[in-house]
Amino acid sequence: MNEDTRDKVGRSFSEVLEKLAFMFAEPAEADELPAAEGKLVLVAMGFSGHWRGRLELAVPEEMSAELAANVLGLDAGDEAALERSADALKELLNVACGSILTTLAGDQPVFDLSVPKVAALPPEAWAAMRDDPETLRFVLEDRPALLRLHVQEGPA
Amino acid sequence: MAYNVLVVDDSATVRAVIRKTLSLAGVEVGEFHQAANGQEGLEALKGRWIDLVFADINMPVMTGIEMVERMAADGMLKSVPVIIVSTEGSATRIEQLKAKGVSAYIRKPFTPELLRSVVDEVMAGKGA
């Protein structure tokens, strides 16, 4: 991914986060990221059509509850926010994926998006993703977040 | 005038967000019904008076597109307006949806003002 594409992907993700959850993501280098504490989760989804690929987002699990609370307009500790934390994370990735693909490919190509899936992410897998040159790194409300886009060029 | 609304989306969060945004937008809602996929949406439409449907595209079991196609083939349901609320930004896809009978398309994320504007436009077209 060249710098221009990385910049577009990063800005698109930040804009979606801001509009959807009133949260702000600052781009960061690997050595500037806060420590990843507690359980870590990976949410991932695929896309096909004009291009085929996959978008992944890794965050500390506690961030997903805060995300859900912001999206739903609830307090961070609200039980409804906790119950919907994984669902909110999937929705964030879903909206970000649509936005990033339109930003990169324009509004004419058609993409089919898969349903996002959430899984626990072991610390070693977090470290590998953090250090992958293709990964975009963010500081999100004082916590680390990793975003990675794989694109296979050409029609699927 | 209060509208009976059905929201069809596999995300409970999105269903809650649409309900909250309708309230913030000042759209009066009478009955609020929800379904997690197109099949459940069709079942929710049976035997109920629904003024307006909000539906996602990508859902398990039955997509929003298939639900719209089945509604268009049903004499009782084909006049119920459907607003697609989705992440997809393809103009080509939006035109395809409108050709299938979708009344309007809202791309996520959206504001209460946009939602209100689209609802007013769609329901005015219905003669509401």
Interface residues (C-beta under 8 A of the other chain):
Chain A: V16 K19 L20 A68 V71 L72 G73 R84 D87 A88 K90 E91 N94 V95 C97 G98 S99 L101 T102 D107 Q108 P109 V110 F111 D112 L113 S114 V115
Chain B: D10 S11 A12 T13 V14 A16 V17 K20 N58 M59 P60 S86 T87 E88 G89 S90 A91 T92 R93 Q96 R107 K108 P109
